[in-house]
Amino acid sequence: MPSKLSAAYLHDEVAAHEFVESVLWPQGAVCPHCGGMDRITKVKANPEKRIRVGLWRCGPCKRQFTVKVGTVFEDSNIKLNLWVQAVVLMTASKKGISSHQLHRTLGVTYKTAWFMEHRIREAMRSGDLAPFGAGGIVEADETFIGHAYPKPENARGFHHKNKILALVDRDTKHVRCMVVDHLSAKALAPILEANIAKEARLMTDEAGYYVPLGKAFAEHEFVTHSTGEYGRGEVHVNTLEGYFSIFKRGMKGVYQHCGKQHLHRYVAEFEFRYNNRSANGVEDHSRAVNALTGAVGKRLKYHGPY
């Protein structure tokens, strides 16, 4: 069985363009400027005349483009086969791959590798808004990581930490996470009501803010962790506990530090890999293809809001 890292599109720029084109343009080349598919011709690469690899020309609007235009890869001087290598490495690594490891592996600078990873995380962000749990069970739980602000002297609890709310649909085996500023019934009510179907059965721990929120759904049951209860038949949040263990091992063991302004992208990365895992019928190649598909229509620049 040949190595999965021996594919031509991982080592040859022309093959990489052809591969990404087959993923993003399954029906043929599409002009990102006018949306047309007619009279689009391939321009032969010529380095001496500064004609780029993978260049196309649109007859109707007379503009040139490559498959990178209109994606997170746009305006990048990095060869597309290196971009695909980065996508493959990030999607195949269960707990992520650090920017330092990526810059050593790809032979690019650390700054370039850091920004490549953030662009790929943006591609992984799904934006799916369909409610979870249409008649099934949805688990809701939260975790804490890093510091949103310095811990006050003699303070107790987790109020100073970054807060992440997570939901998992037991039927689809998909998770959805979001960074939140506050953990209260008032702050969480619009989030849960927007992301969980009213006919869902909600499972949580004994946190007090879930008590009034559970009334919006068909059923709400909880386990009392403080008394050592972690499961009672179908009533548990152990699926999310398992997800959080993967997330924290990656964040603490691989990435080690993350500012709050970037946390939502790291959350999207772990969410993507969990939803596109082998247990859901998605293997390494398909997972990388899904990440490439998510690159369309997104941009991320060095300067500006992240």
Buried (B, 14 or more C-beta within 10 A) or exposed (E): EEEEEEBEBBBBBBBBBBBBBEBBBEEEBBBBBEEBBEEBEEBEBEEEEEEBBBBBBBEBBEBBBBBBBBBBBBEBEBBBBBBBBBBBBBBBBEBBBBBEBBBEBBEBEEEBBBBBBBBBBBBBBBEEEEBBBBEBBBBBBBBBBBEBEEBEEEEEEBBBBBBBBBBBBBBBBBBBBBBBEEBEBEBBBEBBBEBBBEEBBBBBBEBEBBEEBBEBBEEBBBBEEEEEBBEEEEBBBEBBBEBBEBBBEBBBEBBEEBEBEBBBBBBBBBBBBBBBBEEEEBEEEEBBBBBBEBBBEBBBEEEEEE
